[in-house]
Amino acid sequence: MISIRVFSVFLVLLCSFLIYEGWGIKTEFAYEPLGPRPFPIITLVLIIFGAISLFFFFEKTEIKWPDLALAKKTILLIINLFVFASLFEYLGFILSSMIFIFLTSLIFKAKWFYALIFAIFASVLLYYLFDGLMQITLPIGQIFE
């Protein structure tokens, strides 16, 4: 009961900070009539309204915290995401996404051979979809330049 209120207060504070940071989003030229700022601001305001309603109108239920296996997977996924973000420009999209997809597959208990095949196939396919189909340039990697 109190953990729901603590969570909702934390969520309101976090979203308020993100709105403050997001207010400074500017671009040299706008792709849309409103620009890039309204979408994150509106989304965060809606999350704040949800957190406030959760604070006042929560159901009185008993919370069962998940087992440690789910927490371990979550922590490993967060570490994996930080590794991906730190290697993205240096190794490029294809290699960093291969590592990311391979490690994520192993976290969810895939067999290493199938995880490796899927990581290679998915990262190359995603690169060509972004580069060729959507015309979004992704980094090749500083080690290849």
Phi and psi in radians as a Rosetta constraint file:
Dihedral C 1 N 2 CA 2 C 2 CIRCULARHARMONIC -1.286 0.35
Dihedral N 2 CA 2 C 2 N 3 CIRCULARHARMONIC -0.486 0.35
Dihedral C 2 N 3 CA 3 C 3 CIRCULARHARMONIC -1.178 0.35
Dihedral N 3 CA 3 C 3 N 4 CIRCULARHARMONIC -0.523 0.35
Dihedral C 3 N 4 CA 4 C 4 CIRCULARHARMONIC -1.168 0.35
Dihedral N 4 CA 4 C 4 N 5 CIRCULARHARMONIC -0.730 0.35
Dihedral C 4 N 5 CA 5 C 5 CIRCULARHARMONIC -1.200 0.35
Dihedral N 5 CA 5 C 5 N 6 CIRCULARHARMONIC -0.682 0.35
Dihedral C 5 N 6 CA 6 C 6 CIRCULARHARMONIC -1.112 0.35
Dihedral N 6 CA 6 C 6 N 7 CIRCULARHARMONIC -0.744 0.35
Dihedral C 6 N 7 CA 7 C 7 CIRCULARHARMONIC -1.084 0.35
Dihedral N 7 CA 7 C 7 N 8 CIRCULARHARMONIC -0.759 0.35
Dihedral C 7 N 8 CA 8 C 8 CIRCULARHARMONIC -1.181 0.35
Dihedral N 8 CA 8 C 8 N 9 CIRCULARHARMONIC -0.656 0.35
Dihedral C 8 N 9 CA 9 C 9 CIRCULARHARMONIC -1.144 0.35
Dihedral N 9 CA 9 C 9 N 10 CIRCULARHARMONIC -0.760 0.35
Dihedral C 9 N 10 CA 10 C 10 CIRCULARHARMONIC -1.050 0.35
Dihedral N 10 CA 10 C 10 N 11 CIRCULARHARMONIC -0.724 0.35
Dihedral C 10 N 11 CA 11 C 11 CIRCULARHARMONIC -1.154 0.35
Dihedral N 11 CA 11 C 11 N 12 CIRCULARHARMONIC -0.697 0.35
Dihedral C 11 N 12 CA 12 C 12 CIRCULARHARMONIC -1.128 0.35
Dihedral N 12 CA 12 C 12 N 13 CIRCULARHARMONIC -0.743 0.35
Dihedral C 12 N 13 CA 13 C 13 CIRCULARHARMONIC -1.146 0.35
Dihedral N 13 CA 13 C 13 N 14 CIRCULARHARMONIC -0.747 0.35
Dihedral C 13 N 14 CA 14 C 14 CIRCULARHARMONIC -1.113 0.35
Dihedral N 14 CA 14 C 14 N 15 CIRCULARHARMONIC -0.789 0.35
Dihedral C 14 N 15 CA 15 C 15 CIRCULARHARMONIC -1.181 0.35
Dihedral N 15 CA 15 C 15 N 16 CIRCULARHARMONIC -0.598 0.35
Dihedral C 15 N 16 CA 16 C 16 CIRCULARHARMONIC -1.124 0.35
Dihedral N 16 CA 16 C 16 N 17 CIRCULARHARMONIC -0.741 0.35
Dihedral C 16 N 17 CA 17 C 17 CIRCULARHARMONIC -1.092 0.35
Dihedral N 17 CA 17 C 17 N 18 CIRCULARHARMONIC -0.743 0.35
Dihedral C 17 N 18 CA 18 C 18 CIRCULARHARMONIC -1.179 0.35
Dihedral N 18 CA 18 C 18 N 19 CIRCULARHARMONIC -0.580 0.35
Dihedral C 18 N 19 CA 19 C 19 CIRCULARHARMONIC -1.136 0.35
Dihedral N 19 CA 19 C 19 N 20 CIRCULARHARMONIC -0.748 0.35
Dihedral C 19 N 20 CA 20 C 20 CIRCULARHARMONIC -1.038 0.35
Dihedral N 20 CA 20 C 20 N 21 CIRCULARHARMONIC -0.785 0.35
Dihedral C 20 N 21 CA 21 C 21 CIRCULARHARMONIC -1.215 0.35
Dihedral N 21 CA 21 C 21 N 22 CIRCULARHARMONIC -0.658 0.35
Dihedral C 21 N 22 CA 22 C 22 CIRCULARHARMONIC -1.294 0.35
Dihedral N 22 CA 22 C 22 N 23 CIRCULARHARMONIC -0.292 0.35
Dihedral C 22 N 23 CA 23 C 23 CIRCULARHARMONIC -1.144 0.35
Dihedral N 23 CA 23 C 23 N 24 CIRCULARHARMONIC -0.418 0.35
Dihedral C 23 N 24 CA 24 C 24 CIRCULARHARMONIC -1.529 0.35
Dihedral N 24 CA 24 C 24 N 25 CIRCULARHARMONIC 0.108 0.35
Dihedral C 24 N 25 CA 25 C 25 CIRCULARHARMONIC -1.191 0.35
Dihedral N 25 CA 25 C 25 N 26 CIRCULARHARMONIC 2.128 0.35
Dihedral C 25 N 26 CA 26 C 26 CIRCULARHARMONIC -2.404 0.35
Dihedral N 26 CA 26 C 26 N 27 CIRCULARHARMONIC 2.726 0.35
Dihedral C 26 N 27 CA 27 C 27 CIRCULARHARMONIC -2.390 0.35
Dihedral N 27 CA 27 C 27 N 28 CIRCULARHARMONIC 2.723 0.35
Dihedral C 27 N 28 CA 28 C 28 CIRCULARHARMONIC -1.187 0.35
Dihedral N 28 CA 28 C 28 N 29 CIRCULARHARMONIC -0.661 0.35
Dihedral C 28 N 29 CA 29 C 29 CIRCULARHARMONIC -2.482 0.35
Dihedral N 29 CA 29 C 29 N 30 CIRCULARHARMONIC 2.505 0.35
Dihedral C 29 N 30 CA 30 C 30 CIRCULARHARMONIC -1.590 0.35
Dihedral N 30 CA 30 C 30 N 31 CIRCULARHARMONIC 2.344 0.35
Dihedral C 30 N 31 CA 31 C 31 CIRCULARHARMONIC -1.399 0.35
Dihedral N 31 CA 31 C 31 N 32 CIRCULARHARMONIC -0.558 0.35
Dihedral C 31 N 32 CA 32 C 32 CIRCULARHARMONIC -2.000 0.35
Dihedral N 32 CA 32 C 32 N 33 CIRCULARHARMONIC 2.928 0.35
Dihedral C 32 N 33 CA 33 C 33 CIRCULARHARMONIC -1.094 0.35
Dihedral N 33 CA 33 C 33 N 34 CIRCULARHARMONIC -0.571 0.35
Dihedral C 33 N 34 CA 34 C 34 CIRCULARHARMONIC -1.605 0.35
Dihedral N 34 CA 34 C 34 N 35 CIRCULARHARMONIC -0.349 0.35
Dihedral C 34 N 35 CA 35 C 35 CIRCULARHARMONIC 1.604 0.35
Dihedral N 35 CA 35 C 35 N 36 CIRCULARHARMONIC -3.011 0.35
Dihedral C 35 N 36 CA 36 C 36 CIRCULARHARMONIC -1.494 0.35
Dihedral N 36 CA 36 C 36 N 37 CIRCULARHARMONIC -0.162 0.35
Dihedral C 36 N 37 CA 37 C 37 CIRCULARHARMONIC -1.319 0.35
Dihedral N 37 CA 37 C 37 N 38 CIRCULARHARMONIC -0.704 0.35
Dihedral C 37 N 38 CA 38 C 38 CIRCULARHARMONIC -1.132 0.35
Dihedral N 38 CA 38 C 38 N 39 CIRCULARHARMONIC -0.636 0.35
Dihedral C 38 N 39 CA 39 C 39 CIRCULARHARMONIC -1.060 0.35
Dihedral N 39 CA 39 C 39 N 40 CIRCULARHARMONIC -0.902 0.35
Dihedral C 39 N 40 CA 40 C 40 CIRCULARHARMONIC -1.166 0.35
Dihedral N 40 CA 40 C 40 N 41 CIRCULARHARMONIC -0.606 0.35
Dihedral C 40 N 41 CA 41 C 41 CIRCULARHARMONIC -1.144 0.35
Dihedral N 41 CA 41 C 41 N 42 CIRCULARHARMONIC -0.822 0.35
Dihedral C 41 N 42 CA 42 C 42 CIRCULARHARMONIC -1.120 0.35
Dihedral N 42 CA 42 C 42 N 43 CIRCULARHARMONIC -0.713 0.35
Dihedral C 42 N 43 CA 43 C 43 CIRCULARHARMONIC -1.076 0.35
Dihedral N 43 CA 43 C 43 N 44 CIRCULARHARMONIC -0.770 0.35
Dihedral C 43 N 44 CA 44 C 44 CIRCULARHARMONIC -1.186 0.35
Dihedral N 44 CA 44 C 44 N 45 CIRCULARHARMONIC -0.621 0.35
Dihedral C 44 N 45 CA 45 C 45 CIRCULARHARMONIC -1.121 0.35
Dihedral N 45 CA 45 C 45 N 46 CIRCULARHARMONIC -0.717 0.35
Dihedral C 45 N 46 CA 46 C 46 CIRCULARHARMONIC -1.127 0.35
Dihedral N 46 CA 46 C 46 N 47 CIRCULARHARMONIC -0.659 0.35
Dihedral C 46 N 47 CA 47 C 47 CIRCULARHARMONIC -1.136 0.35
Dihedral N 47 CA 47 C 47 N 48 CIRCULARHARMONIC -0.673 0.35
Dihedral C 47 N 48 CA 48 C 48 CIRCULARHARMONIC -1.095 0.35
Dihedral N 48 CA 48 C 48 N 49 CIRCULARHARMONIC -0.765 0.35
Dihedral C 48 N 49 CA 49 C 49 CIRCULARHARMONIC -1.065 0.35
Dihedral N 49 CA 49 C 49 N 50 CIRCULARHARMONIC -0.705 0.35
Dihedral C 49 N 50 CA 50 C 50 CIRCULARHARMONIC -1.120 0.35
Dihedral N 50 CA 50 C 50 N 51 CIRCULARHARMONIC -0.705 0.35
Dihedral C 50 N 51 CA 51 C 51 CIRCULARHARMONIC -1.191 0.35
Dihedral N 51 CA 51 C 51 N 52 CIRCULARHARMONIC -0.652 0.35
Dihedral C 51 N 52 CA 52 C 52 CIRCULARHARMONIC -1.167 0.35
Dihedral N 52 CA 52 C 52 N 53 CIRCULARHARMONIC -0.723 0.35
Dihedral C 52 N 53 CA 53 C 53 CIRCULARHARMONIC -1.174 0.35
Dihedral N 53 CA 53 C 53 N 54 CIRCULARHARMONIC -0.588 0.35
Dihedral C 53 N 54 CA 54 C 54 CIRCULARHARMONIC -1.145 0.35
Dihedral N 54 CA 54 C 54 N 55 CIRCULARHARMONIC -0.640 0.35
Dihedral C 54 N 55 CA 55 C 55 CIRCULARHARMONIC -1.109 0.35
Dihedral N 55 CA 55 C 55 N 56 CIRCULARHARMONIC -0.714 0.35
Dihedral C 55 N 56 CA 56 C 56 CIRCULARHARMONIC -1.645 0.35
Dihedral N 56 CA 56 C 56 N 57 CIRCULARHARMONIC -0.491 0.35
Dihedral C 56 N 57 CA 57 C 57 CIRCULARHARMONIC -2.138 0.35
Dihedral N 57 CA 57 C 57 N 58 CIRCULARHARMONIC 0.637 0.35
Dihedral C 57 N 58 CA 58 C 58 CIRCULARHARMONIC -1.353 0.35
Dihedral N 58 CA 58 C 58 N 59 CIRCULARHARMONIC 2.691 0.35
Dihedral C 58 N 59 CA 59 C 59 CIRCULARHARMONIC -1.458 0.35
Dihedral N 59 CA 59 C 59 N 60 CIRCULARHARMONIC 2.584 0.35
Dihedral C 59 N 60 CA 60 C 60 CIRCULARHARMONIC -1.476 0.35
Dihedral N 60 CA 60 C 60 N 61 CIRCULARHARMONIC 1.556 0.35
Dihedral C 60 N 61 CA 61 C 61 CIRCULARHARMONIC -2.113 0.35
Dihedral N 61 CA 61 C 61 N 62 CIRCULARHARMONIC 2.746 0.35
Dihedral C 61 N 62 CA 62 C 62 CIRCULARHARMONIC -1.533 0.35
Dihedral N 62 CA 62 C 62 N 63 CIRCULARHARMONIC 2.212 0.35
Dihedral C 62 N 63 CA 63 C 63 CIRCULARHARMONIC -1.549 0.35
Dihedral N 63 CA 63 C 63 N 64 CIRCULARHARMONIC 2.265 0.35
Dihedral C 63 N 64 CA 64 C 64 CIRCULARHARMONIC -1.860 0.35
Dihedral N 64 CA 64 C 64 N 65 CIRCULARHARMONIC 2.030 0.35
Dihedral C 64 N 65 CA 65 C 65 CIRCULARHARMONIC -1.328 0.35
Dihedral N 65 CA 65 C 65 N 66 CIRCULARHARMONIC 2.496 0.35
Dihedral C 65 N 66 CA 66 C 66 CIRCULARHARMONIC -1.203 0.35
Dihedral N 66 CA 66 C 66 N 67 CIRCULARHARMONIC 2.865 0.35
Dihedral C 66 N 67 CA 67 C 67 CIRCULARHARMONIC -1.238 0.35
Dihedral N 67 CA 67 C 67 N 68 CIRCULARHARMONIC 3.011 0.35
Dihedral C 67 N 68 CA 68 C 68 CIRCULARHARMONIC -1.230 0.35
Dihedral N 68 CA 68 C 68 N 69 CIRCULARHARMONIC -0.377 0.35
Dihedral C 68 N 69 CA 69 C 69 CIRCULARHARMONIC -1.121 0.35
Dihedral N 69 CA 69 C 69 N 70 CIRCULARHARMONIC -0.709 0.35
Dihedral C 69 N 70 CA 70 C 70 CIRCULARHARMONIC -1.182 0.35
Dihedral N 70 CA 70 C 70 N 71 CIRCULARHARMONIC -0.687 0.35
Dihedral C 70 N 71 CA 71 C 71 CIRCULARHARMONIC -1.138 0.35
Dihedral N 71 CA 71 C 71 N 72 CIRCULARHARMONIC -0.669 0.35
Dihedral C 71 N 72 CA 72 C 72 CIRCULARHARMONIC -1.132 0.35
Dihedral N 72 CA 72 C 72 N 73 CIRCULARHARMONIC -0.758 0.35
Dihedral C 72 N 73 CA 73 C 73 CIRCULARHARMONIC -1.103 0.35
Dihedral N 73 CA 73 C 73 N 74 CIRCULARHARMONIC -0.709 0.35
Dihedral C 73 N 74 CA 74 C 74 CIRCULARHARMONIC -1.114 0.35
Dihedral N 74 CA 74 C 74 N 75 CIRCULARHARMONIC -0.759 0.35
Dihedral C 74 N 75 CA 75 C 75 CIRCULARHARMONIC -1.130 0.35
Dihedral N 75 CA 75 C 75 N 76 CIRCULARHARMONIC -0.733 0.35
Dihedral C 75 N 76 CA 76 C 76 CIRCULARHARMONIC -1.131 0.35
Dihedral N 76 CA 76 C 76 N 77 CIRCULARHARMONIC -0.648 0.35
Dihedral C 76 N 77 CA 77 C 77 CIRCULARHARMONIC -1.174 0.35
Dihedral N 77 CA 77 C 77 N 78 CIRCULARHARMONIC -0.677 0.35
Dihedral C 77 N 78 CA 78 C 78 CIRCULARHARMONIC -1.148 0.35
Dihedral N 78 CA 78 C 78 N 79 CIRCULARHARMONIC -0.748 0.35
Dihedral C 78 N 79 CA 79 C 79 CIRCULARHARMONIC -1.087 0.35
Dihedral N 79 CA 79 C 79 N 80 CIRCULARHARMONIC -0.731 0.35
Dihedral C 79 N 80 CA 80 C 80 CIRCULARHARMONIC -1.074 0.35
Dihedral N 80 CA 80 C 80 N 81 CIRCULARHARMONIC -0.691 0.35
Dihedral C 80 N 81 CA 81 C 81 CIRCULARHARMONIC -1.158 0.35
Dihedral N 81 CA 81 C 81 N 82 CIRCULARHARMONIC -0.677 0.35
Dihedral C 81 N 82 CA 82 C 82 CIRCULARHARMONIC -1.175 0.35
Dihedral N 82 CA 82 C 82 N 83 CIRCULARHARMONIC -0.648 0.35
Dihedral C 82 N 83 CA 83 C 83 CIRCULARHARMONIC -1.099 0.35
Dihedral N 83 CA 83 C 83 N 84 CIRCULARHARMONIC -0.761 0.35
Dihedral C 83 N 84 CA 84 C 84 CIRCULARHARMONIC -1.050 0.35
Dihedral N 84 CA 84 C 84 N 85 CIRCULARHARMONIC -0.804 0.35
Dihedral C 84 N 85 CA 85 C 85 CIRCULARHARMONIC -1.154 0.35
Dihedral N 85 CA 85 C 85 N 86 CIRCULARHARMONIC -0.616 0.35
Dihedral C 85 N 86 CA 86 C 86 CIRCULARHARMONIC -1.343 0.35
Dihedral N 86 CA 86 C 86 N 87 CIRCULARHARMONIC -0.481 0.35
Dihedral C 86 N 87 CA 87 C 87 CIRCULARHARMONIC -1.612 0.35
Dihedral N 87 CA 87 C 87 N 88 CIRCULARHARMONIC -0.125 0.35
Dihedral C 87 N 88 CA 88 C 88 CIRCULARHARMONIC -1.026 0.35
Dihedral N 88 CA 88 C 88 N 89 CIRCULARHARMONIC -0.879 0.35
Dihedral C 88 N 89 CA 89 C 89 CIRCULARHARMONIC -1.352 0.35
Dihedral N 89 CA 89 C 89 N 90 CIRCULARHARMONIC -0.595 0.35
Dihedral C 89 N 90 CA 90 C 90 CIRCULARHARMONIC -1.276 0.35
Dihedral N 90 CA 90 C 90 N 91 CIRCULARHARMONIC -0.852 0.35
Dihedral C 90 N 91 CA 91 C 91 CIRCULARHARMONIC -1.565 0.35
Dihedral N 91 CA 91 C 91 N 92 CIRCULARHARMONIC -0.315 0.35
Dihedral C 91 N 92 CA 92 C 92 CIRCULARHARMONIC 1.596 0.35
Dihedral N 92 CA 92 C 92 N 93 CIRCULARHARMONIC 3.009 0.35
Dihedral C 92 N 93 CA 93 C 93 CIRCULARHARMONIC -1.172 0.35
Dihedral N 93 CA 93 C 93 N 94 CIRCULARHARMONIC -0.791 0.35
Dihedral C 93 N 94 CA 94 C 94 CIRCULARHARMONIC -1.137 0.35
Dihedral N 94 CA 94 C 94 N 95 CIRCULARHARMONIC -0.901 0.35
Dihedral C 94 N 95 CA 95 C 95 CIRCULARHARMONIC -1.181 0.35
Dihedral N 95 CA 95 C 95 N 96 CIRCULARHARMONIC -0.744 0.35
Dihedral C 95 N 96 CA 96 C 96 CIRCULARHARMONIC -1.178 0.35
Dihedral N 96 CA 96 C 96 N 97 CIRCULARHARMONIC -0.627 0.35
Dihedral C 96 N 97 CA 97 C 97 CIRCULARHARMONIC -1.290 0.35
Dihedral N 97 CA 97 C 97 N 98 CIRCULARHARMONIC -0.516 0.35
Dihedral C 97 N 98 CA 98 C 98 CIRCULARHARMONIC -1.063 0.35
Dihedral N 98 CA 98 C 98 N 99 CIRCULARHARMONIC -0.807 0.35
Dihedral C 98 N 99 CA 99 C 99 CIRCULARHARMONIC -1.105 0.35
Dihedral N 99 CA 99 C 99 N 100 CIRCULARHARMONIC -0.782 0.35
Dihedral C 99 N 100 CA 100 C 100 CIRCULARHARMONIC -1.081 0.35
Dihedral N 100 CA 100 C 100 N 101 CIRCULARHARMONIC -0.850 0.35
Dihedral C 100 N 101 CA 101 C 101 CIRCULARHARMONIC -1.175 0.35
Dihedral N 101 CA 101 C 101 N 102 CIRCULARHARMONIC -0.685 0.35
Dihedral C 101 N 102 CA 102 C 102 CIRCULARHARMONIC -1.084 0.35
Dihedral N 102 CA 102 C 102 N 103 CIRCULARHARMONIC -0.848 0.35
Dihedral C 102 N 103 CA 103 C 103 CIRCULARHARMONIC -1.164 0.35
Dihedral N 103 CA 103 C 103 N 104 CIRCULARHARMONIC -0.656 0.35
Dihedral C 103 N 104 CA 104 C 104 CIRCULARHARMONIC -1.128 0.35
Dihedral N 104 CA 104 C 104 N 105 CIRCULARHARMONIC -0.693 0.35
Dihedral C 104 N 105 CA 105 C 105 CIRCULARHARMONIC -1.118 0.35
Dihedral N 105 CA 105 C 105 N 106 CIRCULARHARMONIC -0.688 0.35
Dihedral C 105 N 106 CA 106 C 106 CIRCULARHARMONIC -1.188 0.35
Dihedral N 106 CA 106 C 106 N 107 CIRCULARHARMONIC -0.596 0.35
Dihedral C 106 N 107 CA 107 C 107 CIRCULARHARMONIC -1.077 0.35
Dihedral N 107 CA 107 C 107 N 108 CIRCULARHARMONIC -0.644 0.35
Dihedral C 107 N 108 CA 108 C 108 CIRCULARHARMONIC -1.621 0.35
Dihedral N 108 CA 108 C 108 N 109 CIRCULARHARMONIC 0.429 0.35
Dihedral C 108 N 109 CA 109 C 109 CIRCULARHARMONIC 1.118 0.35
Dihedral N 109 CA 109 C 109 N 110 CIRCULARHARMONIC 0.659 0.35
Dihedral C 109 N 110 CA 110 C 110 CIRCULARHARMONIC -1.408 0.35
Dihedral N 110 CA 110 C 110 N 111 CIRCULARHARMONIC 2.711 0.35
Dihedral C 110 N 111 CA 111 C 111 CIRCULARHARMONIC -1.248 0.35
Dihedral N 111 CA 111 C 111 N 112 CIRCULARHARMONIC 2.462 0.35
Dihedral C 111 N 112 CA 112 C 112 CIRCULARHARMONIC -1.059 0.35
Dihedral N 112 CA 112 C 112 N 113 CIRCULARHARMONIC -0.623 0.35
Dihedral C 112 N 113 CA 113 C 113 CIRCULARHARMONIC -1.166 0.35
Dihedral N 113 CA 113 C 113 N 114 CIRCULARHARMONIC -0.806 0.35
Dihedral C 113 N 114 CA 114 C 114 CIRCULARHARMONIC -1.167 0.35
Dihedral N 114 CA 114 C 114 N 115 CIRCULARHARMONIC -0.621 0.35
Dihedral C 114 N 115 CA 115 C 115 CIRCULARHARMONIC -1.129 0.35
Dihedral N 115 CA 115 C 115 N 116 CIRCULARHARMONIC -0.695 0.35
Dihedral C 115 N 116 CA 116 C 116 CIRCULARHARMONIC -1.172 0.35
Dihedral N 116 CA 116 C 116 N 117 CIRCULARHARMONIC -0.787 0.35
Dihedral C 116 N 117 CA 117 C 117 CIRCULARHARMONIC -1.076 0.35
Dihedral N 117 CA 117 C 117 N 118 CIRCULARHARMONIC -0.807 0.35
Dihedral C 117 N 118 CA 118 C 118 CIRCULARHARMONIC -1.119 0.35
Dihedral N 118 CA 118 C 118 N 119 CIRCULARHARMONIC -0.695 0.35
Dihedral C 118 N 119 CA 119 C 119 CIRCULARHARMONIC -1.109 0.35
Dihedral N 119 CA 119 C 119 N 120 CIRCULARHARMONIC -0.743 0.35
Dihedral C 119 N 120 CA 120 C 120 CIRCULARHARMONIC -1.138 0.35
Dihedral N 120 CA 120 C 120 N 121 CIRCULARHARMONIC -0.867 0.35
Dihedral C 120 N 121 CA 121 C 121 CIRCULARHARMONIC -1.085 0.35
Dihedral N 121 CA 121 C 121 N 122 CIRCULARHARMONIC -0.828 0.35
Dihedral C 121 N 122 CA 122 C 122 CIRCULARHARMONIC -1.180 0.35
Dihedral N 122 CA 122 C 122 N 123 CIRCULARHARMONIC -0.713 0.35
Dihedral C 122 N 123 CA 123 C 123 CIRCULARHARMONIC -1.215 0.35
Dihedral N 123 CA 123 C 123 N 124 CIRCULARHARMONIC -0.687 0.35
Dihedral C 123 N 124 CA 124 C 124 CIRCULARHARMONIC -1.182 0.35
Dihedral N 124 CA 124 C 124 N 125 CIRCULARHARMONIC -0.753 0.35
Dihedral C 124 N 125 CA 125 C 125 CIRCULARHARMONIC -1.091 0.35
Dihedral N 125 CA 125 C 125 N 126 CIRCULARHARMONIC -0.768 0.35
Dihedral C 125 N 126 CA 126 C 126 CIRCULARHARMONIC -1.117 0.35
Dihedral N 126 CA 126 C 126 N 127 CIRCULARHARMONIC -0.663 0.35
Dihedral C 126 N 127 CA 127 C 127 CIRCULARHARMONIC -1.076 0.35
Dihedral N 127 CA 127 C 127 N 128 CIRCULARHARMONIC -0.822 0.35
Dihedral C 127 N 128 CA 128 C 128 CIRCULARHARMONIC -1.259 0.35
Dihedral N 128 CA 128 C 128 N 129 CIRCULARHARMONIC -0.495 0.35
Dihedral C 128 N 129 CA 129 C 129 CIRCULARHARMONIC -1.171 0.35
Dihedral N 129 CA 129 C 129 N 130 CIRCULARHARMONIC -0.790 0.35
Dihedral C 129 N 130 CA 130 C 130 CIRCULARHARMONIC -1.193 0.35
Dihedral N 130 CA 130 C 130 N 131 CIRCULARHARMONIC -0.817 0.35
Dihedral C 130 N 131 CA 131 C 131 CIRCULARHARMONIC -1.293 0.35
Dihedral N 131 CA 131 C 131 N 132 CIRCULARHARMONIC -0.826 0.35
Dihedral C 131 N 132 CA 132 C 132 CIRCULARHARMONIC -1.486 0.35
Dihedral N 132 CA 132 C 132 N 133 CIRCULARHARMONIC -0.823 0.35
Dihedral C 132 N 133 CA 133 C 133 CIRCULARHARMONIC -1.424 0.35
Dihedral N 133 CA 133 C 133 N 134 CIRCULARHARMONIC -0.822 0.35
Dihedral C 133 N 134 CA 134 C 134 CIRCULARHARMONIC -1.698 0.35
Dihedral N 134 CA 134 C 134 N 135 CIRCULARHARMONIC -0.056 0.35
Dihedral C 134 N 135 CA 135 C 135 CIRCULARHARMONIC 1.011 0.35
Dihedral N 135 CA 135 C 135 N 136 CIRCULARHARMONIC 0.669 0.35
Dihedral C 135 N 136 CA 136 C 136 CIRCULARHARMONIC -1.843 0.35
Dihedral N 136 CA 136 C 136 N 137 CIRCULARHARMONIC 2.053 0.35
Dihedral C 136 N 137 CA 137 C 137 CIRCULARHARMONIC -1.379 0.35
Dihedral N 137 CA 137 C 137 N 138 CIRCULARHARMONIC 2.215 0.35
Dihedral C 137 N 138 CA 138 C 138 CIRCULARHARMONIC -1.959 0.35
Dihedral N 138 CA 138 C 138 N 139 CIRCULARHARMONIC 2.627 0.35
Dihedral C 138 N 139 CA 139 C 139 CIRCULARHARMONIC -1.182 0.35
Dihedral N 139 CA 139 C 139 N 140 CIRCULARHARMONIC 2.418 0.35
Dihedral C 139 N 140 CA 140 C 140 CIRCULARHARMONIC -1.408 0.35
Dihedral N 140 CA 140 C 140 N 141 CIRCULARHARMONIC -0.584 0.35
Dihedral C 140 N 141 CA 141 C 141 CIRCULARHARMONIC 2.183 0.35
Dihedral N 141 CA 141 C 141 N 142 CIRCULARHARMONIC 2.451 0.35
Dihedral C 141 N 142 CA 142 C 142 CIRCULARHARMONIC -1.240 0.35
Dihedral N 142 CA 142 C 142 N 143 CIRCULARHARMONIC -0.436 0.35
Dihedral C 142 N 143 CA 143 C 143 CIRCULARHARMONIC -1.276 0.35
Dihedral N 143 CA 143 C 143 N 144 CIRCULARHARMONIC -0.301 0.35
Dihedral C 143 N 144 CA 144 C 144 CIRCULARHARMONIC -1.719 0.35
Dihedral N 144 CA 144 C 144 N 145 CIRCULARHARMONIC -0.032 0.35
